[in-house]
């Protein structure tokens, strides 16, 4: 099982769809199962959720820094 690939795919799907973004914030486990598949073991889902949260956080930080740089 390619956890990194599942994280990448999940991030792409979740960040491109506002409804999925909201769903991930409300219930990350159900959202990851929806976008990555129901057959993923629980321990893998936890890793995917952590990876998605980390990636989304990094993207938001980069966007914030980019916005600040535009002010100067």
Gaussian input, Z-matrix of N, CA and C with variables (Angstrom, degrees):
# hf/3-21g

backbone

0 1
 N
 C     1     B1
 C     2     B2     1     A1
 N     3     B3     2     A2     1     D1
 C     4     B4     3     A3     2     D2
 C     5     B5     4     A4     3     D3
 N     6     B6     5     A5     4     D4
 C     7     B7     6     A6     5     D5
 C     8     B8     7     A7     6     D6
 N     9     B9     8     A8     7     D7
 C    10    B10     9     A9     8     D8
 C    11    B11    10    A10     9     D9
 N    12    B12    11    A11    10    D10
 C    13    B13    12    A12    11    D11
 C    14    B14    13    A13    12    D12
 N    15    B15    14    A14    13    D13
 C    16    B16    15    A15    14    D14
 C    17    B17    16    A16    15    D15
 N    18    B18    17    A17    16    D16
 C    19    B19    18    A18    17    D17
 C    20    B20    19    A19    18    D18
 N    21    B21    20    A20    19    D19
 C    22    B22    21    A21    20    D20
 C    23    B23    22    A22    21    D21
 N    24    B24    23    A23    22    D22
 C    25    B25    24    A24    23    D23
 C    26    B26    25    A25    24    D24
 N    27    B27    26    A26    25    D25
 C    28    B28    27    A27    26    D26
 C    29    B29    28    A28    27    D27
 N    30    B30    29    A29    28    D28
 C    31    B31    30    A30    29    D29
 C    32    B32    31    A31    30    D30
 N    33    B33    32    A32    31    D31
 C    34    B34    33    A33    32    D32
 C    35    B35    34    A34    33    D33
 N    36    B36    35    A35    34    D34
 C    37    B37    36    A36    35    D35
 C    38    B38    37    A37    36    D36
 N    39    B39    38    A38    37    D37
 C    40    B40    39    A39    38    D38
 C    41    B41    40    A40    39    D39
 N    42    B42    41    A41    40    D40
 C    43    B43    42    A42    41    D41
 C    44    B44    43    A43    42    D42
 N    45    B45    44    A44    43    D43
 C    46    B46    45    A45    44    D44
 C    47    B47    46    A46    45    D45
 N    48    B48    47    A47    46    D46
 C    49    B49    48    A48    47    D47
 C    50    B50    49    A49    48    D48
 N    51    B51    50    A50    49    D49
 C    52    B52    51    A51    50    D50
 C    53    B53    52    A52    51    D51
 N    54    B54    53    A53    52    D52
 C    55    B55    54    A54    53    D53
 C    56    B56    55    A55    54    D54
 N    57    B57    56    A56    55    D55
 C    58    B58    57    A57    56    D56
 C    59    B59    58    A58    57    D57
 N    60    B60    59    A59    58    D58
 C    61    B61    60    A60    59    D59
 C    62    B62    61    A61    60    D60
 N    63    B63    62    A62    61    D61
 C    64    B64    63    A63    62    D62
 C    65    B65    64    A64    63    D63
 N    66    B66    65    A65    64    D64
 C    67    B67    66    A66    65    D65
 C    68    B68    67    A67    66    D66
 N    69    B69    68    A68    67    D67
 C    70    B70    69    A69    68    D68
 C    71    B71    70    A70    69    D69
 N    72    B72    71    A71    70    D70
 C    73    B73    72    A72    71    D71
 C    74    B74    73    A73    72    D72
 N    75    B75    74    A74    73    D73
 C    76    B76    75    A75    74    D74
 C    77    B77    76    A76    75    D75
 N    78    B78    77    A77    76    D76
 C    79    B79    78    A78    77    D77
 C    80    B80    79    A79    78    D78
 N    81    B81    80    A80    79    D79
 C    82    B82    81    A81    80    D80
 C    83    B83    82    A82    81    D81
 N    84    B84    83    A83    82    D82
 C    85    B85    84    A84    83    D83
 C    86    B86    85    A85    84    D84
 N    87    B87    86    A86    85    D85
 C    88    B88    87    A87    86    D86
 C    89    B89    88    A88    87    D87
 N    90    B90    89    A89    88    D88
 C    91    B91    90    A90    89    D89
 C    92    B92    91    A91    90    D90
 N    93    B93    92    A92    91    D91
 C    94    B94    93    A93    92    D92
 C    95    B95    94    A94    93    D93
 N    96    B96    95    A95    94    D94
 C    97    B97    96    A96    95    D95
 C    98    B98    97    A97    96    D96
 N    99    B99    98    A98    97    D97
 C   100   B100    99    A99    98    D98
 C   101   B101   100   A100    99    D99
 N   102   B102   101   A101   100   D100
 C   103   B103   102   A102   101   D101
 C   104   B104   103   A103   102   D102
 N   105   B105   104   A104   103   D103
 C   106   B106   105   A105   104   D104
 C   107   B107   106   A106   105   D105
 N   108   B108   107   A107   106   D106
 C   109   B109   108   A108   107   D107
 C   110   B110   109   A109   108   D108
 N   111   B111   110   A110   109   D109
 C   112   B112   111   A111   110   D110
 C   113   B113   112   A112   111   D111
 N   114   B114   113   A113   112   D112
 C   115   B115   114   A114   113   D113
 C   116   B116   115   A115   114   D114
 N   117   B117   116   A116   115   D115
 C   118   B118   117   A117   116   D116
 C   119   B119   118   A118   117   D117
 N   120   B120   119   A119   118   D118
 C   121   B121   120   A120   119   D119
 C   122   B122   121   A121   120   D120
 N   123   B123   122   A122   121   D121
 C   124   B124   123   A123   122   D122
 C   125   B125   124   A124   123   D123
 N   126   B126   125   A125   124   D124
 C   127   B127   126   A126   125   D125
 C   128   B128   127   A127   126   D126
 N   129   B129   128   A128   127   D127
 C   130   B130   129   A129   128   D128
 C   131   B131   130   A130   129   D129
 N   132   B132   131   A131   130   D130
 C   133   B133   132   A132   131   D131
 C   134   B134   133   A133   132   D132
 N   135   B135   134   A134   133   D133
 C   136   B136   135   A135   134   D134
 C   137   B137   136   A136   135   D135
 N   138   B138   137   A137   136   D136
 C   139   B139   138   A138   137   D137
 C   140   B140   139   A139   138   D138
 N   141   B141   140   A140   139   D139
 C   142   B142   141   A141   140   D140
 C   143   B143   142   A142   141   D141
 N   144   B144   143   A143   142   D142
 C   145   B145   144   A144   143   D143
 C   146   B146   145   A145   144   D144
 N   147   B147   146   A146   145   D145
 C   148   B148   147   A147   146   D146
 C   149   B149   148   A148   147   D147
 N   150   B150   149   A149   148   D148
 C   151   B151   150   A150   149   D149
 C   152   B152   151   A151   150   D150
 N   153   B153   152   A152   151   D151
 C   154   B154   153   A153   152   D152
 C   155   B155   154   A154   153   D153
 N   156   B156   155   A155   154   D154
 C   157   B157   156   A156   155   D155
 C   158   B158   157   A157   156   D156
 N   159   B159   158   A158   157   D157
 C   160   B160   159   A159   158   D158
 C   161   B161   160   A160   159   D159
 N   162   B162   161   A161   160   D160
 C   163   B163   162   A162   161   D161
 C   164   B164   163   A163   162   D162
 N   165   B165   164   A164   163   D163
 C   166   B166   165   A165   164   D164
 C   167   B167   166   A166   165   D165
 N   168   B168   167   A167   166   D166
 C   169   B169   168   A168   167   D167
 C   170   B170   169   A169   168   D168
 N   171   B171   170   A170   169   D169
 C   172   B172   171   A171   170   D170
 C   173   B173   172   A172   171   D171
 N   174   B174   173   A173   172   D172
 C   175   B175   174   A174   173   D173
 C   176   B176   175   A175   174   D174
 N   177   B177   176   A176   175   D175
 C   178   B178   177   A177   176   D176
 C   179   B179   178   A178   177   D177
 N   180   B180   179   A179   178   D178
 C   181   B181   180   A180   179   D179
 C   182   B182   181   A181   180   D180
 N   183   B183   182   A182   181   D181
 C   184   B184   183   A183   182   D182
 C   185   B185   184   A184   183   D183
 N   186   B186   185   A185   184   D184
 C   187   B187   186   A186   185   D185
 C   188   B188   187   A187   186   D186
 N   189   B189   188   A188   187   D187
 C   190   B190   189   A189   188   D188
 C   191   B191   190   A190   189   D189
 N   192   B192   191   A191   190   D190
 C   193   B193   192   A192   191   D191
 C   194   B194   193   A193   192   D192
 N   195   B195   194   A194   193   D193
 C   196   B196   195   A195   194   D194
 C   197   B197   196   A196   195   D195
 N   198   B198   197   A197   196   D196
 C   199   B199   198   A198   197   D197
 C   200   B200   199   A199   198   D198
 N   201   B201   200   A200   199   D199
 C   202   B202   201   A201   200   D200
 C   203   B203   202   A202   201   D201
 N   204   B204   203   A203   202   D202
 C   205   B205   204   A204   203   D203
 C   206   B206   205   A205   204   D204
 N   207   B207   206   A206   205   D205
 C   208   B208   207   A207   206   D206
 C   209   B209   208   A208   207   D207
 N   210   B210   209   A209   208   D208
 C   211   B211   210   A210   209   D209
 C   212   B212   211   A211   210   D210
 N   213   B213   212   A212   211   D211
 C   214   B214   213   A213   212   D212
 C   215   B215   214   A214   213   D213

   B1=1.4449
   B2=1.5288
   B3=1.2927
   B4=1.4677
   B5=1.5294
   B6=1.3303
   B7=1.4657
   B8=1.5297
   B9=1.3327
   B10=1.4655
   B11=1.5305
   B12=1.3145
   B13=1.4567
   B14=1.5191
   B15=1.3294
   B16=1.4583
   B17=1.5268
   B18=1.3328
   B19=1.4717
   B20=1.5228
   B21=1.3239
   B22=1.4639
   B23=1.5238
   B24=1.3214
   B25=1.4659
   B26=1.5233
   B27=1.3247
   B28=1.4669
   B29=1.5181
   B30=1.3267
   B31=1.4729
   B32=1.5235
   B33=1.3161
   B34=1.4617
   B35=1.5262
   B36=1.3201
   B37=1.4661
   B38=1.5278
   B39=1.3264
   B40=1.4613
   B41=1.5256
   B42=1.3197
   B43=1.4671
   B44=1.5317
   B45=1.3150
   B46=1.4653
   B47=1.5210
   B48=1.3261
   B49=1.4600
   B50=1.5283
   B51=1.3202
   B52=1.4566
   B53=1.5215
   B54=1.3427
   B55=1.4629
   B56=1.5256
   B57=1.3346
   B58=1.4669
   B59=1.5235
   B60=1.3227
   B61=1.4613
   B62=1.5252
   B63=1.3242
   B64=1.4613
   B65=1.5270
   B66=1.3258
   B67=1.4648
   B68=1.5205
   B69=1.3380
   B70=1.4593
   B71=1.5238
   B72=1.3131
   B73=1.4557
   B74=1.5277
   B75=1.3271
   B76=1.4628
   B77=1.5262
   B78=1.3373
   B79=1.4723
   B80=1.5301
   B81=1.3421
   B82=1.4701
   B83=1.5260
   B84=1.3244
   B85=1.4661
   B86=1.5212
   B87=1.3261
   B88=1.4644
   B89=1.5244
   B90=1.3255
   B91=1.4639
   B92=1.5190
   B93=1.3294
   B94=1.4672
   B95=1.5256
   B96=1.3159
   B97=1.4717
   B98=1.5249
   B99=1.3239
   B100=1.4624
   B101=1.5327
   B102=1.3361
   B103=1.4645
   B104=1.5316
   B105=1.3449
   B106=1.4672
   B107=1.5261
   B108=1.3194
   B109=1.4564
   B110=1.5170
   B111=1.3105
   B112=1.4675
   B113=1.5203
   B114=1.3017
   B115=1.4600
   B116=1.5276
   B117=1.3244
   B118=1.4653
   B119=1.5315
   B120=1.3305
   B121=1.4723
   B122=1.5290
   B123=1.3324
   B124=1.4698
   B125=1.5278
   B126=1.3442
   B127=1.4678
   B128=1.5234
   B129=1.3126
   B130=1.4602
   B131=1.5244
   B132=1.3189
   B133=1.4592
   B134=1.5272
   B135=1.3253
   B136=1.4701
   B137=1.5257
   B138=1.3204
   B139=1.4718
   B140=1.5252
   B141=1.3210
   B142=1.4646
   B143=1.5249
   B144=1.3331
   B145=1.4637
   B146=1.5234
   B147=1.3226
   B148=1.4642
   B149=1.5195
   B150=1.3279
   B151=1.4652
   B152=1.5140
   B153=1.3344
   B154=1.4682
   B155=1.5253
   B156=1.3226
   B157=1.4740
   B158=1.5275
   B159=1.3147
   B160=1.4661
   B161=1.5241
   B162=1.3105
   B163=1.4620
   B164=1.5237
   B165=1.3246
   B166=1.4600
   B167=1.5239
   B168=1.3242
   B169=1.4661
   B170=1.5124
   B171=1.3192
   B172=1.4648
   B173=1.5156
   B174=1.3206
   B175=1.4640
   B176=1.5278
   B177=1.3340
   B178=1.4680
   B179=1.5192
   B180=1.3232
   B181=1.4646
   B182=1.5208
   B183=1.3171
   B184=1.4650
   B185=1.5241
   B186=1.3261
   B187=1.4619
   B188=1.5274
   B189=1.3303
   B190=1.4577
   B191=1.5278
   B192=1.3157
   B193=1.4703
   B194=1.5225
   B195=1.3125
   B196=1.4605
   B197=1.5291
   B198=1.3211
   B199=1.4695
   B200=1.5158
   B201=1.3050
   B202=1.4718
   B203=1.5169
   B204=1.3349
   B205=1.4691
   B206=1.5266
   B207=1.3222
   B208=1.4580
   B209=1.5309
   B210=1.3205
   B211=1.4529
   B212=1.5265
   B213=1.3259
   B214=1.4650
   B215=1.4719
   A1=108.72
   A2=116.18
   A3=122.84
   A4=109.58
   A5=116.18
   A6=121.44
   A7=110.84
   A8=116.94
   A9=120.48
   A10=110.73
   A11=116.58
   A12=120.59
   A13=112.26
   A14=115.97
   A15=119.96
   A16=111.21
   A17=116.45
   A18=120.17
   A19=109.53
   A20=116.59
   A21=120.94
   A22=111.02
   A23=116.78
   A24=120.85
   A25=111.52
   A26=115.99
   A27=120.34
   A28=111.08
   A29=117.07
   A30=120.94
   A31=109.85
   A32=117.07
   A33=120.72
   A34=110.92
   A35=116.27
   A36=120.41
   A37=111.51
   A38=116.58
   A39=120.81
   A40=111.30
   A41=117.85
   A42=120.00
   A43=112.61
   A44=118.09
   A45=120.92
   A46=112.91
   A47=117.58
   A48=121.98
   A49=109.25
   A50=116.31
   A51=121.32
   A52=113.31
   A53=116.59
   A54=119.74
   A55=110.84
   A56=116.77
   A57=119.44
   A58=111.13
   A59=117.36
   A60=120.60
   A61=110.09
   A62=115.93
   A63=120.45
   A64=110.88
   A65=115.89
   A66=120.23
   A67=110.95
   A68=117.33
   A69=120.87
   A70=110.77
   A71=117.27
   A72=120.73
   A73=110.73
   A74=116.95
   A75=121.18
   A76=112.55
   A77=116.64
   A78=120.96
   A79=109.11
   A80=116.64
   A81=119.62
   A82=113.65
   A83=117.79
   A84=119.99
   A85=111.21
   A86=116.65
   A87=120.44
   A88=111.10
   A89=116.48
   A90=120.08
   A91=111.21
   A92=117.22
   A93=120.26
   A94=109.88
   A95=117.37
   A96=120.11
   A97=110.33
   A98=116.32
   A99=120.86
   A100=111.65
   A101=117.07
   A102=119.71
   A103=113.37
   A104=117.19
   A105=119.68
   A106=112.76
   A107=117.24
   A108=120.43
   A109=112.31
   A110=115.34
   A111=121.86
   A112=113.76
   A113=118.51
   A114=121.55
   A115=113.96
   A116=117.04
   A117=120.93
   A118=109.02
   A119=117.89
   A120=120.58
   A121=111.96
   A122=115.94
   A123=121.87
   A124=112.45
   A125=117.38
   A126=119.13
   A127=111.68
   A128=118.05
   A129=121.40
   A130=110.08
   A131=117.07
   A132=120.52
   A133=110.06
   A134=116.66
   A135=120.21
   A136=111.22
   A137=116.90
   A138=120.88
   A139=110.67
   A140=116.12
   A141=120.39
   A142=109.93
   A143=117.12
   A144=120.84
   A145=110.09
   A146=117.35
   A147=120.91
   A148=111.44
   A149=116.48
   A150=121.09
   A151=112.35
   A152=116.59
   A153=120.44
   A154=109.65
   A155=116.72
   A156=120.01
   A157=110.94
   A158=116.38
   A159=120.47
   A160=110.63
   A161=117.24
   A162=121.38
   A163=111.36
   A164=116.80
   A165=119.71
   A166=109.78
   A167=117.58
   A168=121.61
   A169=111.81
   A170=117.65
   A171=122.13
   A172=110.04
   A173=117.78
   A174=121.04
   A175=111.23
   A176=116.84
   A177=120.30
   A178=110.42
   A179=117.23
   A180=120.72
   A181=110.56
   A182=116.98
   A183=120.98
   A184=110.59
   A185=117.33
   A186=120.61
   A187=110.86
   A188=116.51
   A189=120.73
   A190=110.40
   A191=116.93
   A192=121.12
   A193=109.98
   A194=116.47
   A195=121.01
   A196=110.51
   A197=116.88
   A198=121.03
   A199=111.14
   A200=116.56
   A201=120.67
   A202=110.17
   A203=116.88
   A204=119.89
   A205=111.41
   A206=116.83
   A207=120.66
   A208=112.01
   A209=116.55
   A210=120.36
   A211=112.26
   A212=116.88
   A213=120.24
   A214=111.03
   D1=128.35
   D2=-178.11
   D3=-93.58
   D4=90.78
   D5=-178.00
   D6=-62.02
   D7=-43.83
   D8=-179.06
   D9=-60.39
   D10=-41.56
   D11=178.55
   D12=-65.88
   D13=-40.22
   D14=177.68
   D15=-65.73
   D16=-37.38
   D17=177.03
   D18=-63.81
   D19=-47.45
   D20=-179.00
   D21=-59.69
   D22=-48.35
   D23=179.62
   D24=-62.62
   D25=-42.04
   D26=-179.52
   D27=-64.41
   D28=-43.12
   D29=179.10
   D30=-60.88
   D31=-44.86
   D32=-179.36
   D33=-60.17
   D34=-47.56
   D35=-178.48
   D36=-66.41
   D37=-43.89
   D38=-175.36
   D39=-69.82
   D40=-40.96
   D41=-177.26
   D42=-75.97
   D43=-22.74
   D44=-179.76
   D45=-85.15
   D46=-16.53
   D47=-175.86
   D48=-119.92
   D49=111.51
   D50=-178.09
   D51=-57.14
   D52=-37.63
   D53=178.81
   D54=-66.29
   D55=-39.80
   D56=177.24
   D57=-67.69
   D58=-35.22
   D59=177.90
   D60=-61.77
   D61=-46.14
   D62=178.25
   D63=-64.52
   D64=-41.48
   D65=179.34
   D66=-63.57
   D67=-39.62
   D68=178.85
   D69=-63.90
   D70=-39.86
   D71=178.64
   D72=-65.40
   D73=-37.62
   D74=-177.95
   D75=-79.17
   D76=-42.52
   D77=-176.43
   D78=-148.59
   D79=83.44
   D80=-175.63
   D81=-60.56
   D82=-36.50
   D83=-177.92
   D84=-63.32
   D85=-49.09
   D86=-179.59
   D87=-63.59
   D88=-38.21
   D89=-178.91
   D90=-67.69
   D91=-43.16
   D92=178.49
   D93=-63.69
   D94=-41.68
   D95=177.15
   D96=-60.74
   D97=-38.47
   D98=-179.40
   D99=-66.08
   D100=-45.31
   D101=-175.11
   D102=-85.95
   D103=-28.15
   D104=-176.29
   D105=-102.85
   D106=-19.31
   D107=179.11
   D108=118.07
   D109=146.44
   D110=-176.53
   D111=-74.48
   D112=-17.71
   D113=-172.66
   D114=-86.81
   D115=5.84
   D116=-178.16
   D117=-77.85
   D118=132.47
   D119=178.63
   D120=-63.83
   D121=152.54
   D122=-176.36
   D123=-56.18
   D124=-41.46
   D125=-179.35
   D126=-65.36
   D127=-30.24
   D128=177.24
   D129=-74.40
   D130=-37.07
   D131=179.63
   D132=-61.67
   D133=-42.62
   D134=178.40
   D135=-60.08
   D136=-40.95
   D137=178.58
   D138=-66.63
   D139=-40.48
   D140=179.88
   D141=-65.26
   D142=-44.69
   D143=178.75
   D144=-58.72
   D145=-46.46
   D146=178.71
   D147=-60.29
   D148=-43.03
   D149=179.44
   D150=-65.28
   D151=-41.56
   D152=179.27
   D153=-65.56
   D154=-45.23
   D155=178.88
   D156=-59.42
   D157=-43.09
   D158=-179.98
   D159=-64.12
   D160=-45.80
   D161=-177.68
   D162=-66.30
   D163=-43.18
   D164=178.89
   D165=-63.91
   D166=-39.83
   D167=177.99
   D168=-62.98
   D169=-41.62
   D170=178.53
   D171=-65.54
   D172=-42.49
   D173=179.27
   D174=-63.00
   D175=-42.28
   D176=179.40
   D177=-65.05
   D178=-39.97
   D179=178.58
   D180=-64.03
   D181=-42.51
   D182=179.31
   D183=-64.07
   D184=-40.19
   D185=177.88
   D186=-63.99
   D187=-40.93
   D188=179.89
   D189=-64.32
   D190=-43.06
   D191=179.30
   D192=-64.05
   D193=-41.95
   D194=179.04
   D195=-61.86
   D196=-41.50
   D197=178.95
   D198=-64.77
   D199=-40.02
   D200=179.34
   D201=-65.80
   D202=-41.66
   D203=-179.23
   D204=-61.61
   D205=-32.49
   D206=-179.76
   D207=-67.47
   D208=-22.03
   D209=179.32
   D210=-73.29
   D211=-22.43
   D212=-175.16
   D213=-107.76

